[in-house]
């Protein structure tokens, strides 16, 4: 006999859910136990997974699903060894799925524990599968493939618009993409029901699919770099609607404006590119070049006014003189939307 083992990881929540279902179907599991760590580290969760995976179902394999195994291991060397031993010492006939759903910002970064866990799973003849959500401009292709899988006809422009409304064209790295494919699948099925026998059209998407593009703090600072006030306003509105903390947004803006001020000073002093790289690029020449280009779109006085305005808004919020949202909106109106080029 052998063990049935799966390690599935990534930021695509829908893909991970499908991987568990398909794994269960492949091994013929008729029962499933879900184990989720309550703390970190959590030895009890690992022990519960061991017991559940080793159980024999009355009518077929009994599948144990240990979610967030890295949380269960935590930073404890002893508990990490216990997690690895769970895989290495599973008895014949056991069935175990390890599912690590990661934030989008960390999805492409391998960790030492995840690497070791994958090696242990492969050594037992198990499967290791990465499920990451589509990145910028990849969601349209995913939608078209998914439509074909579930028998939905959708016109190419409609697939592109659906991807755009879900957030497929957003390129900033600070957004969470984990639910985009689940949302796309749900919208596809809804649109297909509405369209009936005909292909889903652009008009269908416009009428039925709301704009749910995720908010990005980077989108605000990037619009500031490009001196695009309207774009910055829309990005700020989306971030506020999504509940992004105002003080976090302001901290990002303060950091960016301060960098632009330093860049402007270095440019005016004709500082060498090596100093730009060191002072504002943090060692990255490309980043320094981009910030220098952005700084040239503003005068020193404009940037000083913007930074002082952010300081005043911060004081107003922390002294309860103003609520956070009106304070940052007022700053945007006065120093970004309302400032003409000098």
N, C-alpha and C positions, 0 to 999 in steps of 0.2 A: 504494500500500500504506500501511498504518498500523502503529502500535505497539499492543500489548496491555499495558495498565498497570493495576495495582491497588495502592492503599495501604489496608491494613486495620490498624486500631489499636484498642486498648482493653484491658480486663482479663479479658474472657471468652475463656479459652483454647480452649474447645470451639467457640465461635462463630468464632474466628479460623481454626481448623483447617478448619471447614466452608467458610469463605469461600475458602480456597485451593483446596480440592477443587472447589467449584462454579465458580470462575474457570477452573481448568484444563479442566474439562469444557466450559465455554462456548466456550473458544477452540480446543478440540480438541487440547490438548497431550497428547502420548504419552510424553514424557520430562520429568523434573523434576530440577533441581539445587538442593540446599539449601546456602546459604552462611550461616554464623554467625560473627560477629566474635570473634576470640580475645582481643582487647585493645581498649582505647579510647584514642585513636582507632585505626582499623584501615583504612588505605588499601588494603591488599592485599585485604580482603574486598570493598570497593567495586569494585576492578579485576576481581576474580573474577566478581562479579555482571555487570559489563559484558560480559565475554567470554562467560559462560554465556547471558545473555539474547540476545546477538547470534548465537548458534550456530543452525544450522538442523538440525532433527531429520530422520532418514531418512524417517520416515513421518508427520511433522506438526510443528507448532510445538514448540519446546524451551523449557520454562518455567524461568526462574531465580527462586528465592525467596530474597531477602535478608532475613534475620531481624534484628531489633533494629537498624535503620538508624541510629537516634539514637546507639546505642552505637558504631557504626562511625564516625560523625562526631565523637563526643566533643565537647570544648569548643574544638576547633581550627577557626578560621574557614576556613583553607585546605582542610581535609578536608570541612567542611560544604559549601563551594563545589563540591568534587569530587563529593559525593553529589548535589547539585542538578544538576550537569552530567551525571551518569549518566542522570537522567531526561530532561533537556532535549535531550541529544544521542544518544539511542537511535536506531539506524537503523531504517528501515522493516522490518516483519516481525519485530521483536524482541518478546519476551514477558517481562515482569518483574512480580513481586509483591513489594511491600515490606510486611513484617509487623512491627508494633511492639506487643509485648505489654507492658503497663504494670502496675505494682502498683496494687491497688485504691485505695489512698490518693491516688494521682496520676491516676487514670483520667479525672476530669472537669476536670483542669487542662490547658489548652492550653499548648504551648511554642512559642516563636518558630520553632524549626527545624521542628517538626512542621507548623506552619501554612504555612511557606514550601514545605515538601515537598508538602503537599496542593495548594497553588496550582500548583506545577510539574506535578504529575500531571494536574490538571484541564486545564491549558493544552495538554497533549498529547492530550487527549481520553480520559484514563483515568478510573477510578472511585476515589473516596475513600469508605470505609465505616468507621463507628465501631461497634465490637462491645463493649459493656459488659455485665457480668453484671447480672442483676436485683438491685435493692436491696431494702431491707426491705419485706416483704409483696408483692413482685412475683414471687417465685419460684413461687407456687401457679399464677398465671396462665400463666407460662412452661411449667410442667409439663403443664397441661391442653392448651395449644396443641401442645406437642411430642408428647404422647400421640396427639392427633388426626393429626398429620403421619405418625407411624409406625404408625398403625392399632391403638393400644392403648386399650381401654376402661378408664377408671378413675373410680371414684365421687368426687364433689367432696370429701367429707370425707377420703377416702384421699389425694387430691392435696394437701390442706392439711397432713395429718400428714406426708407425705413431705417437703414443703417445710420444715416445722418441724424435722424430724430432720436435714436437711442443713444447716440454718442460715438459712433464709429469713426467720425472724422476728427474727434478731439485728440490732439497729440500730446498734451502736457502729461508728464509722468506722475503727477500727484493724485490722479483720479483713480477710483476703484472701478474695475471693469468686471468684477466677479459675477454680477447678475445680468450683464448685457445679453449673453446668449439665452438665458432663461426667459428674459423679457422678449427677445426676438422670436423665440419659439412660440411664446404665448400670443404675440401679435400676429404671427403668421397664421396660426389656427383661427384666430378671430377674423382676420381679413378673408381667409378662405371661406369661412361660413357666410360672411356677408356677400362675397362675390359669387358664390354658387358655382355654376358650371363654367363661367368665364375666368380668364386670368385676372389676378389682382393687379389693379392699375395704380398709377400715381394719384389719381383722384380719390381712390379708396383709402390710401395711406394718409392723404391730406385730411380726409374727413374723420377717420377713425383712430389714428395713432397720434397721441399728444407728444409734444416735444419734451423728452425726459433726459436731455443731454446732462451728464453729471457736471457738477461745479468743480472749478479748479482755481486754487489760489494763484498758481503759476500763470493761469490765463490772464489774471489781472495785471501782474507785474510784467508779463510779456507785452501786453497791450500798452502799458506805460512806456516800455522800452521803445516801441514802434511809434509812440506819440499818436495813438488812436483812441481819443477820449470816448467815443461812442462805444467802441469795443470793450474798453475798460469798464464802462458803466454797465453794459449788459453782463459782463463776466461777474462784476460785483453783485448785481441783482440776483444772478443765479446762485452765487455762493451764499448770499444771505437767505434766499428762499430755501436752500438746502440745509440751513442751520449751521453753516461753518462759523466757528467762534470769531467774533469781530476782532478781539485782541490778537488772535493768531494772524488774521488778515493784515492788521495794522503792523504787526511785527515784521511780516514779510515785506510790506511796503516801505517801512522805515529802513530795513536792511538794503533794499534795492536803491532807494533814493540816496542813501549814504554812499553806496558804491558809485552811483552816477556822479555824485559831487566830487568824490576822490578822483574818478576818471577824468572829469572836466578839468580839475586842477592840474592833473598830470599832462593832459593834452595842451593846456595853455602854457605850461612850462616846457613843452617839447621834450618830455621825458622819453627815454628810449623804451622800445617795446618790451625789453626784459624787465624794466621796472613796472610797467603796466601788468605784465604777466604775474609778477610777484605780488603786487599790491592789491589788484582787483580780480585777477584771474585765479588766485590761490594756486599758482603753478600751471594753470591751464591756459595756453596761449590763445586758443580759439575762443574761450569764454571771455578773456580779456579784450580781444578784438571786438566781440559782439557788444560788450558793455561800453567800450569806447565809442563805437558807432552810435549807440543809443544816447550817450552823453552829448554828442554833437548836436542832437536835435533840441537841446535845451540850453538856456543861458545859466550861468552860475546863480544869478538872482532868482530865477524861477525855481531851481532845485533847492535853494536855501529856503524860499517861501514854502515850498511843499514839505520840507522836513520840519520846519517850525510849526506848520499847520498840523502835522501829524502829532507832534509833541503836545500841542495845545489840546487836540482832540483826546489824546491819551489821558491828560490831566483831567479834562472835563468828565470823562467816563469814570475814572477812578475816584474822583471827588463827588460823584453822583450829581454833577451839574447837568449832565446830559445822558440820555440812554445811548447804548453803544451804536445801534443802527443809525439813528439820526446824526450822530457825531461823525461817523465815517462817510455817510452820504453827503453831509454838509462839506466835509473836506474835499470829496470828489467834485462836488459842484463848484466850489470856490477855486480850487487850485489845479484842477484838471480840465473839467468841462468849461469853466468860465474864464480861463486864462488864454488870451490871444498870444500868438507867437511874437516875441520881442525882436 
